[in-house]
């Protein structure tokens, strides 16, 4: 099962936590806000949830192949 990543730009505080922890999945855009390197990923759900939970702005969103948001809690 593949997943999609997105970042809620209005919540991103540019801490760089996701970029530092997962440079294969996240980078900074021109405004120095995090964004996925690619929206689609085959990374494990456990890894994605761990990364999303450590985002200080709670800005990372994971959706499943049907478009449903994956709960982090």
C-alpha positions in Angstrom: 0.0 0.0 0.0 1.3 3.4 -0.9 0.8 6.6 0.9 0.7 10.3 0.1 2.4 13.1 2.1 1.5 16.7 2.3 2.5 19.6 4.6 0.0 22.1 5.9 2.0 25.2 5.0 -0.1 27.3 7.5 1.1 25.1 10.3 4.7 24.5 9.2 7.2 26.4 11.5 10.3 25.6 9.4 11.9 23.6 12.3 13.6 21.3 9.8 12.9 18.3 11.9 11.3 16.3 9.0 14.0 17.4 6.6 16.8 16.4 9.0 15.1 13.1 10.0 14.0 12.1 6.5 15.8 14.0 3.7 14.6 11.3 1.3 11.0 12.3 2.0 11.1 16.1 2.9 12.9 19.2 1.7 12.5 23.0 2.1 10.7 25.0 -0.6 11.7 28.5 -1.7 9.9 30.0 1.3 11.9 27.6 3.6 8.7 25.7 4.5 8.8 21.9 4.4 7.4 20.0 1.5 7.5 16.4 0.4 10.2 15.5 -2.1 7.5 13.5 -3.8 3.9 13.3 -2.6 3.7 9.6 -3.3 5.8 7.2 -1.1 6.2 3.6 -0.4 7.8 4.3 3.0 6.4 2.2 5.8 3.4 3.6 7.7 5.3 3.2 11.0 8.1 5.4 9.7 5.7 8.0 8.3 3.7 8.2 11.5 6.9 8.6 13.6 8.1 11.5 11.4 4.7 13.1 11.4 4.4 12.8 15.2 7.7 14.6 15.8 6.7 17.6 13.7 6.5 20.5 16.2 3.9 22.3 14.1 1.8 19.1 13.5 1.9 20.1 9.8 2.5 16.7 8.2 -0.5 14.9 6.7 -0.4 11.2 5.6 -3.2 9.9 3.4 -3.8 6.4 2.3 -4.4 5.2 -1.3 -8.1 6.0 -1.0 -7.4 9.6 0.1 -8.4 9.1 3.7 -6.2 10.9 6.3 -4.2 8.4 8.4 -4.7 9.1 12.2 -1.5 9.7 14.0 -2.7 9.0 17.5 
